[in-house]
Amino acid sequence: MVGYESLLAVVYHSGPGIFGFPQMRLKMINMVNRDYRVLFDIEFPVSRDSNLIWMGFSEEGQLFSFDSEGVMRAFAI
């Protein structure tokens, strides 16, 4: 989990891996006024046979992730 302003990003396992690729999803939740509305729930890419090591927001609010294969990804939100 990681937060930025009124957003909360949650990454979770959504099922068993397929061909070595972990099945993960990203859920973005709006925390304004405590309505906890899900803005989107999408697949979250991670490299084959790897684990999510880190994720976070930039100062401008862009979401990034880093996995154990050394791959950094930026997400357009």
Buried (B, 14 or more C-beta within 10 A) or exposed (E): EBEBEEBBBBBEEBEEEEEEEBBBBBBBBBEEEEEEEEEEBEEBBBBEEBEBBEBEBEEEEEBBBBBEEEEEBEBEB
